[in-house]
Amino acid sequence: MSAQPIHPHEIRVPHTIGGISDALRGGRRAQFFAELLEAQQGEELDGVLAAWWGRAMLDTDPDRDRIHAAAEAGTLPTTTMDEIFHRRQKNNTQ
């Protein structure tokens, strides 16, 4: 069993500086540019872009506000590592 995306094949944010910047909410855009301007070309810059692309994807998730509200209210469904382990074992034997 592997993790499956909630919205398969949906790329809401292009892997570009402009795409990431456009997708970020509020002051996060300024944080992104600050880190971007300090990064060295190569691995460091790639790391900044990868990290902020992930944050931009979260910012554009259509369920983001609902999930955030549920987490703050304590009503977000959770599971234990034991449940995950047993579910994976069951799925691997089928």
C-alpha positions as a LaTeX table, in Angstrom:
\begin{tabular}{lrrr}
\hline
Residue & $x$ (\AA) & $y$ (\AA) & $z$ (\AA) \\
\hline
Met1 & 0.00 & 0.00 & 0.00 \\
Ser2 & 1.28 & 3.47 & $-0.75$ \\
Ala3 & 0.07 & 6.95 & 0.06 \\
Gln4 & $-2.38$ & 8.15 & $-2.54$ \\
Pro5 & $-3.02$ & 11.82 & $-3.26$ \\
Ile6 & $-6.40$ & 13.19 & $-2.22$ \\
His7 & $-6.74$ & 14.96 & $-5.57$ \\
Pro8 & $-4.80$ & 12.68 & $-7.96$ \\
His9 & $-2.99$ & 14.30 & $-10.89$ \\
Glu10 & $-4.04$ & 17.75 & $-9.75$ \\
Ile11 & $-1.14$ & 20.18 & $-9.78$ \\
Arg12 & $-2.56$ & 23.46 & $-8.59$ \\
Val13 & 0.81 & 25.20 & $-8.30$ \\
Pro14 & 3.38 & 25.30 & $-11.10$ \\
His15 & 6.94 & 24.45 & $-10.02$ \\
Thr16 & 8.09 & 27.99 & $-10.73$ \\
Ile17 & 8.97 & 30.99 & $-8.57$ \\
Gly18 & 5.96 & 32.86 & $-9.94$ \\
Gly19 & 3.62 & 29.92 & $-9.47$ \\
Ile20 & 4.70 & 29.43 & $-5.88$ \\
Ser21 & 4.52 & 33.15 & $-5.12$ \\
Asp22 & 1.03 & 33.49 & $-6.59$ \\
Ala23 & $-0.27$ & 30.58 & $-4.51$ \\
Leu24 & 1.06 & 31.64 & $-1.10$ \\
Arg25 & $-1.28$ & 33.28 & 1.38 \\
Gly26 & $-0.61$ & 36.47 & 3.33 \\
Gly27 & 2.84 & 37.18 & 4.68 \\
Arg28 & 4.12 & 33.81 & 3.57 \\
Arg29 & 4.95 & 35.30 & 0.16 \\
Ala30 & 7.40 & 37.74 & 1.80 \\
Gln31 & 8.99 & 34.86 & 3.76 \\
Phe32 & 9.34 & 32.90 & 0.52 \\
Phe33 & 11.12 & 35.75 & $-1.26$ \\
Ala34 & 13.39 & 36.39 & 1.73 \\
Glu35 & 14.55 & 32.76 & 1.73 \\
Leu36 & 14.75 & 32.71 & $-2.05$ \\
Leu37 & 17.00 & 35.77 & $-2.17$ \\
Glu38 & 19.39 & 34.28 & 0.43 \\
Ala39 & 19.70 & 30.84 & $-1.19$ \\
Gln40 & 22.79 & 29.82 & $-3.13$ \\
Gln41 & 22.24 & 28.49 & $-6.64$ \\
Gly42 & 22.11 & 24.70 & $-6.68$ \\
Glu43 & 21.02 & 22.40 & $-3.86$ \\
Glu44 & 20.15 & 25.20 & $-1.45$ \\
Leu45 & 17.94 & 27.02 & $-3.96$ \\
Asp46 & 16.34 & 23.73 & $-5.02$ \\
Gly47 & 15.56 & 22.99 & $-1.36$ \\
Val48 & 13.91 & 26.39 & $-0.84$ \\
Leu49 & 11.78 & 25.93 & $-3.96$ \\
Ala50 & 10.76 & 22.39 & $-2.99$ \\
Ala51 & 9.82 & 23.36 & 0.57 \\
Trp52 & 7.84 & 26.41 & $-0.48$ \\
Trp53 & 6.14 & 24.55 & $-3.35$ \\
Gly54 & 4.79 & 22.13 & $-0.74$ \\
Arg55 & 3.54 & 25.01 & 1.39 \\
Ala56 & 1.94 & 26.63 & $-1.65$ \\
Met57 & 0.16 & 23.37 & $-2.48$ \\
Leu58 & $-1.22$ & 23.30 & 1.05 \\
Asp59 & $-2.31$ & 26.94 & 0.78 \\
Thr60 & $-4.28$ & 26.14 & $-2.37$ \\
Asp61 & $-5.89$ & 22.93 & $-1.08$ \\
Pro62 & $-9.66$ & 23.39 & $-1.51$ \\
Asp63 & $-10.24$ & 21.61 & 1.83 \\
Arg64 & $-7.58$ & 23.60 & 3.71 \\
Asp65 & $-9.90$ & 25.87 & 5.70 \\
Arg66 & $-12.27$ & 23.03 & 6.64 \\
Ile67 & $-9.39$ & 20.81 & 7.78 \\
His68 & $-7.75$ & 23.64 & 9.70 \\
Ala69 & $-11.02$ & 24.47 & 11.49 \\
Ala70 & $-11.60$ & 20.79 & 12.35 \\
Ala71 & $-8.05$ & 20.48 & 13.71 \\
Glu72 & $-8.49$ & 23.54 & 15.92 \\
Ala73 & $-11.90$ & 22.32 & 17.11 \\
Gly74 & $-10.47$ & 18.88 & 17.93 \\
Thr75 & $-12.83$ & 17.14 & 15.52 \\
Leu76 & $-10.30$ & 16.14 & 12.87 \\
Pro77 & $-10.31$ & 12.36 & 12.48 \\
Thr78 & $-7.09$ & 10.78 & 13.69 \\
Thr79 & $-5.57$ & 7.33 & 13.70 \\
Thr80 & $-2.81$ & 5.59 & 15.62 \\
Met81 & 0.37 & 4.13 & 14.19 \\
Asp82 & $-0.87$ & 0.69 & 15.30 \\
Glu83 & $-4.03$ & 1.13 & 13.19 \\
Ile84 & $-1.95$ & 2.19 & 10.20 \\
Phe85 & 0.41 & $-0.76$ & 10.66 \\
His86 & $-2.46$ & $-3.26$ & 10.87 \\
Arg87 & $-4.23$ & $-1.73$ & 7.86 \\
Arg88 & $-1.00$ & $-1.94$ & 5.82 \\
Gln89 & $-0.48$ & $-5.54$ & 6.83 \\
Lys90 & $-4.05$ & $-6.41$ & 5.86 \\
Asn91 & $-3.75$ & $-4.68$ & 2.49 \\
Asn92 & $-0.41$ & $-6.38$ & 1.72 \\
Thr93 & $-1.92$ & $-9.83$ & 2.25 \\
Gln94 & $-4.83$ & $-9.30$ & $-0.11$ \\
\hline
\end{tabular}
